[in-house]
Amino acid sequence: MATPQTGLTAEQVALGHFGKINVKTHNFPPHKVRLKTKGDSDVYVIRNTFDPGGSSGWHTHVAIQILPKGAARRIDAPDPGNCPF
């Protein structure tokens, strides 16, 4: 059982429904990607907004990022001015 979340707003941005996924790329050696599911899948895109001191609570789930070589992993944003750290 997860600990409760506090000061967190989760907004669903998008939801996609897919059948079996079987993707394999080999066009950019040595970079290779293979993604295969055994059944139907739901893919969620979520935007989490934390209040100062907010927490998602302890929990687990699988999260991955697949990016081309050299691509930025994140996009920095300016300090909103309301967070003490």
Summary of the structure (lengths in Angstrom):
residues: 85
radius of gyration: 17.4
end to end distance: 29.3
largest distance: 46.0
contacts: 121
relative contact order: 0.31
helix: 0%
strand: 48%
